[in-house]
Amino acid sequence: MNLKNLVAGAVGATTSPKQWIALRLNQGFDSNLFEERTSLSLLTMRQELEAAEKCGLLFRDHKKIAPTMQGRLFLNDFLQIFLRAAT
């Protein structure tokens, strides 16, 4: 899946755009803090997270979520995946 298709096909989550500002941080953010501070489970964005990871835009493990170098280069497009899902 390429970036254009990924952005065009974003589906699912019910989050506020403000909650994804954390992806603008080059070092990413602690996934547990996301849930703690937003009261949302990352499971609600599972499809978007998996798609972004498959395209090489996102790194995630059990502690951290962060944009990759490619994700930072295409950050505005990358964030659209989550913003479109929120609308």
Stockholm file with secondary structure:
# STOCKHOLM 1.0

chainA/1-87         MNLKNLVAGAVGATTSPKQWIALRLNQGFDSNLFEERTSLSLLTMRQELEAAEKCGLLFRDHKKIAPTMQGRLFLNDFLQIFLRAAT
#=GR chainA/1-87 SS CCHHHHHHTCCCCCCCGGGGGGGGSTTCEEHHHHHHHHCCCGGGGHHHHHHHHHTTSEEECSSEEEECHHHHHTHHHHHHHHHHHHC
#=GC SS_cons        CCHHHHHHTCCCCCCCGGGGGGGGSTTCEEHHHHHHHHCCCGGGGHHHHHHHHHTTSEEECSSEEEECHHHHHTHHHHHHHHHHHHC
//
